[in-house]
Amino acid sequence: MPFRGACDACRRRKVKCDGADFCATCRISGIDCQRTTVPRKRGRRPTKKPTNEIAAPTIATEAVAATTSSHDGESDRQTTGNSPNLPDHGRTHQVRELGTNSYSPSHVTFDLILHHGPSEGHPYSSSPRTYQPLSPFGYDTSPSTTERYCHNAEQIHEGLFSALGAMLPAEAMVQNVHHYIHLFMQYIFPNYPIIFESTLRTSASLLQPPTDAGSPNPLHSYELSTQLASMRGFAMITAMCAVTTSVMPEHLVQNRHLISASFLNASRAMLRLYEDHDLEYPNSSSLIIRLWHSITLQNTTGKTGLAWHYQGEAALVAQRLRLYNEETVCRIPGQESQVLRACFWQLYLTDIAGIATNTRTPVLSEVHFDGGLTLREHGEHDEPMLDPSKDYNQGLLESRLVVGFHFKIRVWSLATRLIQDIRAHGKHRGTNITDPSSSEFEGSELGQLVEAYMAFESLIEELPSWLHRPDCAPDCVDEEISAYQTTCFWVQRWSILSAFHCLKLIILQCCEEFSMPEVMGFSDHAISLAMKKLDIARSFFEELQTVPFLCVKIQGEPAVQRIRRVGTLVLQVGQTVGHDGVRARSKSLLTQLLDLLAKLDSKASDSIGTQNM
């Protein structure tokens, strides 16, 4: 076949073209292969004829103007409201071309051109009447663009089934997804109560097999407003499957590593298709999907850098939406307001945990909250997130889980504030050693630190009764329902008390670093410090032995990191303190911690074991 020159798409993207009628590059990318552009002759460009008319602005020019206007509107604080307003004028089209992307293991390739249209006002604007349901009204709805947009979503959908292969038969996919939802609500929801169970159940229908003609998939719809909602639902349900299967043991989910990777890749690929629009017009799914991507990446890789990127991106969106402000959240109607409220508290908890452990730079810092943190724990019209039609959700299960969730935030918040105050006081004292006038101030501030530590220490006495003794907590007669709810409480208890003991160790290390052991009520003698550390580590290990092992395992890498922190400190005590009794106790405790780490089968276990040996 004679070579007929590069097609229009290959010329525009400056890639090699094989000259076929339907070239390989266009076939892989799923786009039309056409040759309508007439090649121009080489040589001087012809002189343009003068014209008195002013050329109309191009689409690219309008896009730049729209972007500038949008940024200016965000950066300038509006005087008429508390939340940032996006521009509400002009039919401005933005054209963005996403390059060729692929995701493993099925290597589905997509090339998508999105045409962003007129902004109808930010969905969470300060005006109570400006809330608009999110929809892609500005997309180019021409047949070619719509077909390409639909085709790429369909490719990802089919690629997921291809990647899972024989591990999850296509005809049983929806049934398996509902099983994962059941596991999620029992083991993960207690620590992340940020989603309605009904939302997940509804989204499960998006994972119908591609060949199921009886149940048309909305992902194949040519109505873009419907398709965007379906793409968000697909990205969310696959992210939920990924985060659930990433932590479950083999007897509950076989081939969990491969299944989790397949769901995660599909979710990330789908998110990329509409990512620009999602960041410009976010809703609660924008936060949830990124949060679950972050958790899954941390569980499957043991690395925090990439995981932190997704979590930080969600926190930035929450900051931009002013979710820390009660008035802003109250203006949002329906379940969306409740989910956004829960998402903010989850992201805020993750941020203050990063401050306390000194592992991440905070995004949701109260310093940057215009008007302060005014968001309440509960809304006035909150609805049950758990499905009330399910027998195992009966009684006070959900209300108790929500109380435990906010109790955990109190633990982290008090500890983080105390750690920050100790560090600030220690640095201040180090720079004013010779200043006599600072002694009186130091005494009063030291007293405040002691009071703050006592308040933190006494929190354990306020632990809800159903978390003190989870076995006695369920108020139902049915044994199966009682066992289900007991597991939920054990999961939450471990998350709270393991954090409490780790935070005590961090506070102790801060007091030791800045020579302020009196804050915790002991001397700075080496043996005294060592024994105090081992006492806290022993309490941590006893909690590990109390909680059912499965309730520890499903907590993923955060549980591993806490055990690692305690084990590292115990090892340090054994290596630096020359007392035989301290060394023997340290060695015994470290051996038990390492044995437990090996059972967790974590991605980070190898590096932890190597470091501690």
MARKE-244039 format. One record per residue (C-alpha): residue number from 1; x, y, z. Coordinates in nm, 2 decimals. Last residue first. Example, Ala and Ser with C-alpha at 12.3 -4.5 7.8 and 13.67 -1.06 7.14 Angstrom:
2 1.37 -0.11 0.71
1 1.23 -0.45 0.78
END
This chain:
613 1.76 -0.61 6.36
612 1.52 -0.31 6.39
611 1.60 -0.17 6.05
610 1.58 -0.49 5.87
609 1.25 -0.58 6.03
608 1.10 -0.24 5.95
607 1.23 -0.26 5.59
606 1.07 -0.60 5.55
605 0.75 -0.51 5.72
604 0.67 -0.21 5.50
603 0.47 -0.39 5.24
602 0.28 -0.55 5.53
601 0.22 -0.92 5.60
600 0.06 -0.84 5.94
599 0.20 -1.17 6.08
598 0.56 -1.04 6.05
597 0.47 -0.73 6.24
596 0.34 -0.94 6.53
595 0.67 -1.13 6.55
594 0.85 -0.80 6.55
593 0.65 -0.67 6.84
592 0.70 -0.98 7.04
591 1.08 -0.97 6.99
590 1.09 -0.60 7.08
589 0.92 -0.66 7.41
588 1.16 -0.93 7.51
587 1.46 -0.73 7.40
586 1.35 -0.42 7.59
585 1.28 -0.61 7.91
584 1.63 -0.76 7.90
583 1.79 -0.43 7.82
582 1.61 -0.25 8.10
581 1.72 -0.52 8.35
580 2.08 -0.51 8.23
579 2.11 -0.13 8.27
578 2.33 0.03 8.01
577 2.06 0.23 7.84
576 2.14 0.33 7.48
575 2.08 0.01 7.28
574 1.78 -0.13 7.47
573 1.61 0.21 7.48
572 1.66 0.26 7.10
571 1.51 -0.08 7.03
570 1.20 0.01 7.23
569 1.17 0.34 7.04
568 1.20 0.16 6.71
567 0.94 -0.09 6.82
566 0.69 0.18 6.92
565 0.73 0.37 6.59
564 0.71 0.04 6.39
563 0.39 -0.06 6.57
562 0.24 0.28 6.49
561 0.36 0.26 6.12
560 0.22 -0.09 6.09
559 -0.12 0.02 6.21
558 -0.12 0.31 5.97
557 -0.02 0.06 5.70
556 -0.34 -0.14 5.70
555 -0.61 -0.11 5.96
554 -0.75 -0.44 5.84
553 -0.47 -0.62 6.02
552 -0.56 -0.48 6.36
551 -0.93 -0.58 6.36
550 -0.82 -0.92 6.22
549 -0.59 -0.97 6.53
548 -0.88 -0.94 6.77
547 -0.80 -0.66 7.02
546 -0.65 -0.76 7.36
545 -0.31 -0.86 7.24
544 -0.25 -0.53 7.06
543 -0.38 -0.34 7.36
542 -0.12 -0.53 7.57
541 0.15 -0.42 7.32
540 0.06 -0.05 7.36
539 0.05 -0.08 7.74
538 0.40 -0.24 7.72
537 0.53 0.05 7.50
536 0.40 0.30 7.76
535 0.58 0.12 8.04
534 0.89 0.08 7.82
533 0.91 0.45 7.77
532 0.86 0.52 8.14
531 1.13 0.27 8.23
530 1.38 0.44 7.99
529 1.30 0.79 8.12
528 1.35 0.68 8.48
527 1.68 0.49 8.39
526 1.82 0.80 8.22
525 1.73 1.04 8.50
524 1.52 1.34 8.36
523 1.27 1.31 8.65
522 0.90 1.23 8.62
521 0.56 1.42 8.61
520 0.47 1.43 8.25
519 0.54 1.81 8.22
518 0.82 1.76 8.47
517 1.02 1.58 8.20
516 1.10 1.92 8.03
515 1.45 1.88 7.89
514 1.36 1.99 7.54
513 1.43 1.66 7.37
512 1.31 1.46 7.67
511 0.98 1.64 7.68
510 0.94 1.60 7.30
509 1.02 1.22 7.34
508 0.75 1.19 7.61
507 0.49 1.37 7.40
506 0.57 1.13 7.11
505 0.54 0.83 7.34
504 0.21 0.95 7.47
503 0.10 1.00 7.11
502 0.18 0.64 7.04
501 -0.03 0.53 7.34
500 -0.33 0.73 7.23
499 -0.30 0.63 6.87
498 -0.32 0.26 6.96
497 -0.61 0.35 7.19
496 -0.82 0.52 6.92
495 -0.76 0.29 6.61
494 -0.78 -0.02 6.83
493 -1.12 0.09 6.98
492 -1.26 0.17 6.63
491 -1.19 -0.18 6.50
490 -1.31 -0.34 6.82
489 -1.64 -0.14 6.79
488 -1.71 -0.26 6.44
487 -1.63 -0.62 6.54
486 -1.88 -0.60 6.82
485 -2.14 -0.48 6.57
484 -2.10 -0.79 6.35
483 -2.08 -1.03 6.65
482 -2.41 -0.89 6.79
481 -2.58 -0.92 6.46
480 -2.48 -1.29 6.44
479 -2.57 -1.35 6.80
478 -2.92 -1.21 6.77
477 -3.02 -1.05 7.10
476 -2.94 -0.69 7.04
475 -2.79 -0.41 7.25
474 -2.43 -0.45 7.13
473 -2.17 -0.32 7.38
472 -2.08 -0.62 7.60
471 -1.80 -0.75 7.38
470 -1.69 -0.40 7.30
469 -1.58 -0.34 7.66
468 -1.42 0.00 7.70
467 -1.54 0.10 7.35
466 -1.91 0.05 7.43
465 -1.85 0.25 7.75
464 -1.73 0.55 7.57
463 -1.37 0.65 7.65
462 -1.39 0.94 7.90
461 -1.13 0.79 8.13
460 -0.88 0.77 7.85
459 -0.92 1.14 7.81
458 -0.77 1.19 8.15
457 -0.41 1.18 8.00
456 -0.49 1.46 7.76
455 -0.63 1.68 8.03
454 -0.33 1.60 8.25
453 -0.10 1.69 7.96
452 -0.27 2.03 7.91
451 -0.25 2.11 8.28
450 0.12 2.03 8.28
449 0.17 2.25 7.98
448 -0.02 2.53 8.15
447 0.21 2.50 8.45
446 0.51 2.52 8.22
445 0.37 2.84 8.08
444 0.34 3.00 8.42
443 0.69 2.90 8.52
442 0.84 3.01 8.19
441 0.68 3.35 8.22
440 0.84 3.40 8.56
439 1.18 3.29 8.43
438 1.17 3.51 8.12
437 1.26 3.82 8.30
436 1.60 3.68 8.40
435 1.71 3.65 8.03
434 2.02 3.43 8.01
433 1.85 3.12 7.88
432 1.63 3.31 7.63
431 1.69 3.13 7.30
430 1.66 2.78 7.44
429 1.35 2.87 7.64
428 1.17 2.98 7.33
427 1.27 2.66 7.15
426 1.14 2.45 7.43
425 0.82 2.65 7.47
424 0.74 2.62 7.09
423 0.82 2.24 7.10
422 0.61 2.19 7.41
421 0.32 2.40 7.27
420 0.32 2.20 6.94
419 0.32 1.87 7.12
418 0.03 1.99 7.34
417 -0.18 2.11 7.04
416 -0.12 1.78 6.87
415 -0.22 1.58 7.17
414 -0.54 1.77 7.22
413 -0.63 1.74 6.86
412 -0.54 1.37 6.82
411 -0.75 1.27 7.12
410 -1.04 1.50 7.03
409 -1.04 1.36 6.67
408 -1.07 1.01 6.82
407 -1.37 1.12 7.02
406 -1.52 1.24 6.70
405 -1.50 0.90 6.55
404 -1.62 0.73 6.87
403 -1.94 0.94 6.87
402 -2.00 0.86 6.51
401 -1.96 0.49 6.57
400 -2.20 0.51 6.86
399 -2.47 0.69 6.65
398 -2.42 0.43 6.38
397 -2.46 0.12 6.60
396 -2.74 0.25 6.82
395 -2.99 -0.02 6.74
394 -3.01 -0.19 6.40
393 -2.73 -0.19 6.14
392 -2.70 -0.57 6.14
391 -3.06 -0.61 6.04
390 -3.01 -0.42 5.71
389 -3.31 -0.20 5.62
388 -3.16 0.10 5.81
387 -2.88 0.12 5.55
386 -2.59 0.30 5.73
385 -2.55 0.67 5.66
384 -2.85 0.77 5.88
383 -2.97 1.12 5.80
382 -2.83 1.45 5.94
381 -3.08 1.74 5.95
380 -2.92 1.98 6.20
379 -2.57 1.90 6.10
378 -2.32 1.73 6.33
377 -1.96 1.79 6.44
376 -1.99 2.17 6.39
375 -1.78 2.37 6.15
374 -1.66 2.70 6.29
373 -1.28 2.66 6.24
372 -1.16 3.02 6.22
371 -1.30 3.33 6.04
370 -1.08 3.27 5.74
369 -0.91 2.93 5.81
368 -0.55 2.97 5.71
367 -0.41 2.96 6.06
366 -0.64 2.67 6.13
365 -0.41 2.46 5.91
364 -0.58 2.23 5.66
363 -0.28 2.17 5.45
362 -0.04 2.04 5.71
361 0.32 1.95 5.62
360 0.37 1.58 5.67
359 0.57 1.34 5.90
358 0.60 1.54 6.22
357 0.40 1.27 6.41
356 0.18 1.54 6.57
355 0.16 1.75 6.26
354 0.08 1.46 6.03
353 -0.19 1.35 6.27
352 -0.33 1.71 6.26
351 -0.37 1.66 5.88
350 -0.53 1.32 5.89
349 -0.78 1.44 6.14
348 -0.86 1.75 5.93
347 -0.92 1.52 5.63
346 -1.16 1.31 5.82
345 -1.33 1.61 5.97
344 -1.37 1.76 5.62
343 -1.51 1.44 5.48
342 -1.77 1.42 5.75
341 -1.90 1.77 5.67
340 -1.88 1.70 5.30
339 -2.09 1.39 5.34
338 -2.36 1.57 5.55
337 -2.38 1.86 5.31
336 -2.42 1.63 5.01
335 -2.70 1.44 5.18
334 -2.94 1.72 5.12
333 -2.87 2.08 5.04
332 -2.54 2.29 5.06
331 -2.60 2.62 5.24
330 -2.52 2.46 5.58
329 -2.17 2.38 5.46
328 -2.08 2.74 5.39
327 -2.24 2.86 5.71
326 -2.04 2.61 5.92
325 -1.70 2.72 5.78
324 -1.42 2.46 5.77
323 -1.56 2.34 5.44
322 -1.43 2.65 5.28
321 -1.45 2.50 4.93
320 -1.09 2.60 4.87
319 -0.98 2.43 5.19
318 -1.17 2.11 5.10
317 -1.01 2.11 4.76
316 -0.67 2.15 4.91
315 -0.74 1.87 5.15
314 -0.83 1.64 4.86
313 -0.50 1.72 4.69
312 -0.32 1.66 5.01
311 -0.47 1.31 5.04
310 -0.37 1.24 4.68
309 -0.02 1.36 4.72
308 0.02 1.19 5.07
307 -0.04 0.85 4.91
306 0.24 0.92 4.66
305 0.48 1.01 4.93
304 0.37 0.76 5.20
303 0.52 0.44 5.08
302 0.40 0.10 5.20
301 0.31 0.01 4.84
300 -0.03 -0.16 4.87
299 -0.16 -0.01 5.19
298 -0.03 0.34 5.12
297 -0.16 0.34 4.77
296 -0.50 0.21 4.90
295 -0.53 0.49 5.16
294 -0.44 0.76 4.92
293 -0.68 0.63 4.65
292 -0.95 0.62 4.92
291 -0.89 0.99 5.01
290 -0.88 1.09 4.64
289 -1.21 0.92 4.57
288 -1.37 1.06 4.89
287 -1.27 1.42 4.82
286 -1.39 1.45 4.46
285 -1.69 1.24 4.55
284 -1.81 1.51 4.78
283 -1.83 1.77 4.50
282 -1.57 1.95 4.29
281 -1.64 2.18 4.00
280 -1.29 2.30 3.89
279 -1.11 2.00 4.03
278 -1.36 1.76 3.88
277 -1.36 1.94 3.54
276 -0.98 1.89 3.51
275 -1.00 1.53 3.64
274 -1.27 1.41 3.40
273 -1.08 1.14 3.22
272 -0.81 1.12 3.48
271 -1.07 0.99 3.74
270 -1.15 0.70 3.51
269 -0.78 0.60 3.50
268 -0.74 0.63 3.87
267 -1.05 0.41 3.94
266 -0.94 0.15 3.68
265 -0.59 0.13 3.83
264 -0.73 0.10 4.18
263 -0.97 -0.18 4.09
262 -0.69 -0.38 3.92
261 -0.44 -0.32 4.20
260 -0.69 -0.43 4.46
259 -0.77 -0.75 4.27
258 -0.41 -0.83 4.22
257 -0.32 -0.78 4.59
256 -0.64 -0.95 4.71
255 -0.58 -1.28 4.53
254 -0.85 -1.43 4.75
253 -1.07 -1.20 4.96
252 -1.20 -1.32 5.30
251 -0.97 -1.61 5.36
250 -0.69 -1.41 5.20
249 -0.69 -1.13 5.46
248 -0.85 -0.80 5.38
247 -0.64 -0.48 5.37
246 -0.61 -0.40 4.99
245 -0.95 -0.56 4.92
244 -1.13 -0.28 5.09
243 -0.93 0.01 4.95
242 -0.96 -0.12 4.60
241 -1.33 -0.20 4.62
240 -1.40 0.15 4.75
239 -1.19 0.30 4.47
238 -1.39 0.09 4.22
237 -1.71 0.23 4.37
236 -1.59 0.59 4.36
235 -1.44 0.59 4.01
234 -1.75 0.43 3.87
233 -1.98 0.68 4.05
232 -1.78 0.97 3.92
231 -1.80 0.82 3.57
230 -2.17 0.77 3.61
229 -2.23 1.13 3.72
228 -2.02 1.24 3.41
227 -2.22 1.01 3.19
226 -2.56 1.14 3.28
225 -2.46 1.50 3.21
224 -2.28 1.37 2.89
223 -2.59 1.21 2.74
222 -2.43 0.96 2.50
221 -2.46 0.68 2.75
220 -2.21 0.40 2.75
219 -2.11 0.47 3.11
218 -2.48 0.45 3.20
217 -2.46 0.07 3.15
216 -2.75 -0.10 2.99
215 -2.88 -0.39 3.19
214 -3.03 -0.66 2.97
213 -2.74 -0.64 2.72
212 -2.49 -0.78 2.97
211 -2.19 -0.80 2.75
210 -1.99 -0.53 2.93
209 -2.05 -0.70 3.27
208 -2.23 -0.48 3.52
207 -2.00 -0.27 3.73
206 -2.21 0.04 3.72
205 -2.47 -0.14 3.92
204 -2.24 -0.12 4.23
203 -2.30 0.26 4.23
202 -2.64 0.21 4.39
201 -2.51 0.00 4.67
200 -2.23 0.25 4.73
199 -2.47 0.54 4.75
198 -2.70 0.34 4.98
197 -2.42 0.29 5.23
196 -2.38 0.66 5.26
195 -2.02 0.78 5.28
194 -1.79 0.95 5.53
193 -1.78 0.73 5.84
192 -1.40 0.65 5.80
191 -1.28 0.47 6.11
190 -1.60 0.27 6.17
189 -1.65 0.25 5.79
188 -1.35 0.03 5.74
187 -1.42 -0.30 5.90
186 -1.80 -0.36 5.89
185 -1.91 -0.11 5.62
184 -1.62 -0.21 5.40
183 -1.68 -0.58 5.44
182 -2.04 -0.54 5.33
181 -1.94 -0.32 5.04
180 -1.69 -0.59 4.94
179 -1.97 -0.84 4.93
178 -2.18 -0.61 4.72
177 -1.89 -0.59 4.48
176 -1.87 -0.96 4.46
175 -2.24 -0.99 4.36
174 -2.19 -0.72 4.10
173 -1.90 -0.91 3.95
172 -2.06 -1.26 3.95
171 -2.12 -1.27 3.57
170 -1.78 -1.12 3.51
169 -1.60 -1.40 3.70
168 -1.36 -1.25 3.95
167 -1.01 -1.40 3.95
166 -1.07 -1.55 3.61
165 -1.01 -1.22 3.43
164 -0.96 -0.93 3.67
163 -0.76 -0.73 3.41
162 -1.02 -0.80 3.13
161 -1.31 -0.70 3.35
160 -1.13 -0.37 3.44
159 -1.03 -0.32 3.07
158 -1.40 -0.33 2.97
157 -1.49 -0.05 3.20
156 -1.17 0.15 3.11
155 -1.26 0.11 2.74
154 -1.62 0.21 2.80
153 -1.50 0.53 2.96
152 -1.28 0.60 2.66
151 -1.56 0.52 2.41
150 -1.80 0.76 2.58
149 -1.57 1.06 2.55
148 -1.49 0.96 2.19
147 -1.86 0.93 2.10
146 -1.94 1.26 2.26
145 -1.65 1.43 2.08
144 -1.75 1.29 1.74
143 -2.13 1.35 1.79
142 -2.09 1.72 1.90
141 -2.17 1.77 2.27
140 -1.87 2.01 2.34
139 -1.88 2.02 2.72
138 -2.01 2.33 2.90
137 -2.32 2.18 3.05
136 -2.10 1.92 3.23
135 -2.33 1.88 3.53
134 -2.29 1.94 3.91
133 -2.62 2.03 4.07
132 -2.63 2.41 4.12
131 -2.62 2.60 4.44
130 -2.65 2.97 4.37
129 -2.96 3.03 4.59
128 -2.78 3.02 4.93
127 -2.52 3.28 4.81
126 -2.17 3.20 4.94
125 -2.11 2.96 4.65
124 -2.08 2.59 4.70
123 -2.18 2.48 4.35
122 -1.96 2.75 4.20
121 -2.15 2.96 3.94
120 -2.28 2.86 3.61
119 -1.95 2.84 3.44
118 -1.97 2.84 3.06
117 -1.80 2.56 2.88
116 -1.51 2.33 2.91
115 -1.43 2.14 2.60
114 -1.26 1.81 2.68
113 -1.04 1.63 2.44
112 -0.96 1.27 2.53
111 -0.69 1.03 2.43
110 -0.72 0.69 2.60
109 -0.51 0.38 2.62
108 -0.60 0.07 2.81
107 -0.29 -0.11 2.92
106 -0.47 -0.41 3.07
105 -0.24 -0.43 3.38
104 -0.17 -0.14 3.40
103 -0.30 0.20 3.30
102 -0.24 0.41 3.00
101 -0.23 0.77 2.91
100 -0.20 0.94 2.57
99 -0.22 1.31 2.62
98 -0.50 1.51 2.77
97 -0.61 1.79 2.55
96 -0.76 2.09 2.70
95 -0.99 2.33 2.52
94 -1.16 2.60 2.73
93 -1.47 2.76 2.61
92 -1.60 3.09 2.75
91 -1.97 3.18 2.73
90 -1.95 3.49 2.94
89 -2.03 3.54 3.31
88 -2.06 3.36 3.63
87 -1.70 3.38 3.75
86 -1.62 3.14 4.04
85 -1.72 3.25 4.39
84 -1.50 3.18 4.70
83 -1.70 3.13 5.02
82 -1.77 3.39 5.29
81 -2.00 3.62 5.11
80 -2.06 3.98 5.00
79 -1.71 4.12 5.04
78 -1.55 3.87 4.81
77 -1.19 3.78 4.88
76 -0.97 3.83 4.57
75 -0.77 3.52 4.49
74 -1.05 3.32 4.36
73 -1.19 3.58 4.13
72 -0.85 3.66 4.00
71 -0.78 3.29 3.93
70 -1.11 3.26 3.74
69 -1.06 3.57 3.54
68 -0.71 3.46 3.44
67 -0.84 3.12 3.34
66 -1.13 3.27 3.15
65 -0.90 3.50 2.96
64 -0.66 3.22 2.88
63 -0.95 3.01 2.76
62 -1.08 3.30 2.55
61 -0.75 3.33 2.38
60 -0.74 2.96 2.32
59 -1.09 2.97 2.16
58 -0.98 3.25 1.93
57 -1.08 3.61 1.97
56 -1.25 3.75 1.67
55 -1.03 3.93 1.42
54 -1.07 4.30 1.40
53 -1.18 4.40 1.05
52 -0.99 4.65 0.85
51 -0.81 4.39 0.64
50 -0.48 4.37 0.48
49 -0.42 4.07 0.26
48 -0.16 3.83 0.40
47 0.16 3.79 0.21
46 0.21 3.43 0.11
45 0.46 3.23 0.33
44 0.79 3.19 0.17
43 0.90 2.84 0.07
42 0.76 2.49 0.12
41 0.42 2.41 -0.02
40 0.13 2.35 0.22
39 -0.01 2.01 0.29
38 -0.39 2.01 0.26
37 -0.56 1.91 0.59
36 -0.85 1.67 0.54
35 -0.67 1.34 0.61
34 -0.88 1.16 0.87
33 -0.83 0.89 1.14
32 -1.10 0.92 1.40
31 -1.00 0.85 1.76
30 -0.97 0.54 1.97
29 -0.61 0.60 2.08
28 -0.50 0.26 1.97
27 -0.67 0.30 1.63
26 -0.54 0.65 1.59
25 -0.19 0.54 1.64
24 -0.23 0.23 1.43
23 -0.34 0.43 1.12
22 -0.68 0.38 0.97
21 -0.62 0.42 0.60
20 -0.25 0.34 0.67
19 0.02 0.60 0.66
18 0.22 0.45 0.95
17 0.20 0.78 1.15
16 0.48 0.90 1.38
15 0.37 1.15 1.64
14 0.35 1.53 1.62
13 0.01 1.56 1.80
12 -0.14 1.77 1.52
11 0.03 1.58 1.25
10 -0.07 1.25 1.40
9 -0.44 1.36 1.43
8 -0.45 1.50 1.07
7 -0.31 1.18 0.91
6 0.05 1.14 0.81
5 0.13 1.08 0.44
4 -0.02 0.86 0.18
3 0.23 0.58 0.17
2 0.15 0.33 -0.10
1 0.00 0.00 0.00
END
